[in-house]
Amino acid sequence: MQLFVGLGNPGAKYAQNRHNIGFMALDRIAGDHGFGPWRAKFQGEVAEGRLDSEKVLLLKPGTFMNRSGQSVGEAMRFYKLESTDVTVFHDELDLAPGKVRVKAGGGHAGHNGLRSIHDHIGAAYDRVRLGIGHPGRKELVSGYVLHDFPKSDQDWLDDVLRGVSDGAPALAAGDGGRFMNAVALRVAPPRSSKSAEKPAPAPSAPEPEEKTDDRSALQKLVDKFR
């Protein structure tokens, strides 16, 4: 079994926040792949289903971001999972909006949700880093992540979420490269190599040939007064 964890804060107040892009990713996966209904469990919400042949549990911790590890640890212990069975979807300030990266293990880079998960299960879990961009100054970060995505971001956000959902079966199978290809096809689809052929211009009508006037000067004068 795989455990897919989306990070965010519970409640309608936070639903569209940048910090909640992890929740959004899991909601899209659940909806697109026919997962069961969300139900309360492990101090959060869970939905069960399959991604191809892999059984997957989706978990949205309800403990608020800073205590996400409590919910994740409880689910892991119940199903006797290893930390390598866990993939966490989270917002990433250090990636431009619309960029997605897969990472195995590593530090938490100051992300409070990841910090909590580190404390409860260690660092050996996979992450899907969902870029939201950086506001530019450290003191602006808190307000930035706790604000809703603006309407101008909706197009790329929808593309990213669709791409993550498209690639979810590959991710569950451990194929990060195929997952990234699925995301790329949504976010930056290839352009057609064949440009539309322009119709050939219609041939212009031939200009009439000028007739040679071989009359004598006298004949021209006589013709003029006829």
C-alpha positions as CSV (number, residue, x, y, z in Angstrom):
1,M,0.0,0.0,0.0
2,Q,1.1,3.6,-0.8
3,L,0.2,6.5,1.5
4,F,-0.3,9.8,-0.4
5,V,-0.3,12.8,2.0
6,G,-1.5,16.2,1.0
7,L,-0.5,19.1,3.2
8,G,-2.8,22.0,4.0
9,N,-5.0,23.5,6.7
10,P,-8.5,22.2,7.4
11,G,-11.7,24.3,6.9
12,A,-13.3,26.4,4.2
13,K,-11.3,29.5,5.4
14,Y,-8.1,28.0,4.1
15,A,-9.4,25.8,1.2
16,Q,-8.1,28.0,-1.6
17,N,-4.9,29.2,0.1
18,R,-1.5,28.6,-1.6
19,H,-0.5,26.6,1.4
20,N,-3.3,24.1,0.6
21,I,-2.2,23.1,-2.9
22,G,-1.3,19.6,-1.4
23,F,-5.0,19.2,-0.4
24,M,-6.1,20.3,-3.9
25,A,-3.8,17.7,-5.5
26,L,-5.3,14.9,-3.5
27,D,-8.9,16.1,-4.2
28,R,-8.1,16.0,-7.9
29,I,-6.6,12.5,-7.7
30,A,-9.6,11.2,-5.7
31,G,-12.1,12.7,-8.1
32,D,-10.4,11.6,-11.4
33,H,-9.5,8.0,-10.3
34,G,-12.8,7.0,-8.6
35,F,-11.6,6.9,-5.0
36,G,-14.1,6.2,-2.2
37,P,-15.7,9.0,-0.2
38,W,-13.6,11.0,2.2
39,R,-14.1,9.9,5.8
40,A,-12.7,11.0,9.1
41,K,-9.7,8.9,10.4
42,F,-6.2,9.4,11.7
43,Q,-6.9,12.9,12.8
44,G,-7.7,13.9,9.3
45,E,-9.6,12.7,6.2
46,V,-8.9,9.6,4.2
47,A,-10.0,8.2,0.9
48,E,-9.1,4.7,-0.4
49,G,-8.7,3.5,-4.0
50,R,-6.4,2.1,-6.6
51,L,-4.0,3.6,-9.1
52,D,-3.6,0.9,-11.6
53,S,-2.5,-2.1,-9.6
54,E,-1.4,-0.2,-6.5
55,K,-3.7,0.2,-3.5
56,V,-3.4,3.8,-2.3
57,L,-4.6,5.7,0.8
58,L,-5.0,9.4,0.4
59,L,-4.6,11.4,3.6
60,K,-5.4,15.1,4.4
61,P,-4.2,15.8,7.9
62,G,-6.7,17.7,10.0
63,T,-4.2,18.8,12.6
64,F,-3.2,22.0,10.9
65,M,0.0,22.3,9.0
66,N,2.4,22.6,11.9
67,R,1.3,19.2,13.4
68,S,0.8,17.3,10.1
69,G,3.2,14.5,11.3
70,Q,0.8,13.4,14.1
71,S,-1.8,12.3,11.5
72,V,0.8,10.8,9.1
73,G,2.5,8.8,11.9
74,E,-0.9,7.4,13.1
75,A,-1.8,6.2,9.6
76,M,1.6,4.6,9.1
77,R,1.5,2.7,12.4
78,F,-2.1,1.5,11.7
79,Y,-1.1,0.0,8.3
80,K,2.4,-0.9,9.3
81,L,4.0,1.1,6.6
82,E,7.6,2.2,6.1
83,S,8.4,5.9,5.6
84,T,9.5,4.9,2.0
85,D,5.8,4.1,1.3
86,V,4.8,7.7,1.9
87,T,4.6,10.5,-0.7
88,V,3.9,14.0,0.5
89,F,2.4,16.7,-1.8
90,H,3.2,20.2,-0.6
91,D,3.6,23.8,-1.6
92,E,7.2,24.9,-2.5
93,L,8.3,28.5,-2.2
94,D,11.6,27.8,-4.0
95,L,10.0,26.8,-7.2
96,A,8.3,29.1,-9.7
97,P,4.5,28.9,-9.9
98,G,3.5,25.9,-12.1
99,K,6.8,24.0,-11.6
100,V,6.7,20.5,-10.1
101,R,9.6,18.4,-8.9
102,V,9.8,14.9,-7.3
103,K,12.3,14.4,-4.5
104,A,13.2,11.4,-2.4
105,G,14.2,12.1,1.2
106,G,16.2,15.2,2.2
107,G,15.7,18.2,4.5
108,H,12.5,20.1,5.3
109,A,13.9,23.5,4.2
110,G,11.9,25.3,6.9
111,H,8.5,24.0,5.7
112,N,6.5,23.6,8.9
113,G,4.5,20.7,7.6
114,L,7.5,18.8,6.5
115,R,9.3,19.6,9.7
116,S,6.5,18.0,11.7
117,I,6.5,14.9,9.5
118,H,10.3,14.6,9.9
119,D,9.8,14.6,13.7
120,H,7.3,11.8,13.5
121,I,8.5,9.4,10.7
122,G,12.0,10.6,9.8
123,A,13.2,12.0,6.5
124,A,13.1,9.0,4.2
125,Y,9.8,9.7,2.4
126,D,9.1,11.0,-1.1
127,R,7.8,14.5,-1.8
128,V,6.1,16.1,-4.7
129,R,7.1,19.8,-4.6
130,L,4.4,22.0,-6.1
131,G,5.8,25.4,-6.9
132,I,3.9,28.5,-5.8
133,G,6.7,31.1,-6.1
134,H,8.2,33.4,-3.4
135,P,6.9,36.8,-2.4
136,G,10.4,38.2,-2.4
137,R,11.1,38.8,1.3
138,K,11.1,36.4,4.2
139,E,8.7,38.5,6.4
140,L,6.1,38.3,3.6
141,V,6.0,34.5,3.4
142,S,3.4,33.8,6.1
143,G,0.8,36.2,4.6
144,Y,1.6,35.0,1.1
145,V,1.1,31.2,1.7
146,L,-2.1,31.9,3.7
147,H,-3.7,33.9,0.9
148,D,-5.9,32.4,-1.8
149,F,-4.5,31.9,-5.3
150,P,-5.5,34.9,-7.4
151,K,-7.8,34.4,-10.4
152,S,-4.8,35.0,-12.7
153,D,-3.2,31.8,-11.4
154,Q,-6.2,29.6,-12.1
155,D,-5.1,28.4,-15.5
156,W,-1.7,27.2,-14.6
157,L,-3.0,25.8,-11.3
158,D,-5.6,23.7,-13.1
159,D,-3.0,22.4,-15.5
160,V,-0.7,21.4,-12.6
161,L,-3.4,19.6,-10.7
162,R,-4.6,17.8,-13.9
163,G,-1.0,16.8,-14.6
164,V,-0.4,15.5,-11.1
165,S,-3.6,13.4,-11.4
166,D,-2.6,12.1,-14.8
167,G,0.7,11.0,-13.5
168,A,-0.5,9.6,-10.1
169,P,-0.5,5.9,-11.3
170,A,3.1,6.2,-12.4
171,L,4.0,7.8,-9.1
172,A,2.4,5.0,-7.2
173,A,4.4,2.5,-9.3
174,G,7.6,4.3,-8.4
175,D,8.2,5.8,-11.8
176,G,9.0,9.5,-11.1
177,G,10.1,10.1,-14.7
178,R,6.8,9.0,-16.2
179,F,5.0,11.1,-13.6
180,M,7.0,14.2,-14.6
181,N,6.2,13.6,-18.2
182,A,2.5,13.5,-17.5
183,V,2.8,16.8,-15.7
184,A,4.8,18.3,-18.5
185,L,2.2,17.3,-21.1
186,R,-0.4,19.4,-19.2
187,V,1.7,22.3,-18.2
188,A,3.8,22.7,-21.4
189,P,2.2,20.6,-24.1
190,P,4.4,20.1,-27.2
191,R,3.6,22.3,-30.2
192,S,2.7,20.6,-33.5
193,S,5.7,20.2,-35.7
194,K,3.6,20.8,-38.8
195,S,2.5,24.4,-39.2
196,A,-0.6,25.0,-41.1
197,E,0.1,25.1,-44.7
198,K,-0.7,28.4,-46.4
199,P,-2.6,28.1,-49.6
200,A,-0.4,28.9,-52.6
201,P,-1.2,32.3,-54.1
202,A,-3.4,32.2,-57.2
203,P,-1.5,32.7,-60.4
204,S,-1.8,36.2,-61.7
205,A,-3.5,36.7,-65.0
206,P,-1.0,37.3,-67.8
207,E,-0.7,40.9,-68.9
208,P,-2.0,41.5,-72.4
209,E,0.8,41.9,-74.9
210,E,1.3,45.3,-76.4
211,K,0.7,45.4,-80.2
212,T,3.5,46.8,-82.3
213,D,2.3,49.9,-84.3
214,D,4.1,49.5,-87.6
215,R,2.2,52.3,-89.5
216,S,4.2,55.0,-91.2
217,A,4.0,58.6,-89.9
218,L,1.9,59.5,-93.0
219,Q,-0.5,56.6,-92.4
220,K,-0.9,57.6,-88.7
221,L,-1.8,61.2,-89.7
222,V,-4.4,60.0,-92.3
223,D,-6.0,57.6,-89.7
224,K,-6.2,60.5,-87.2
225,F,-8.5,62.5,-89.5
226,R,-10.7,59.7,-90.6
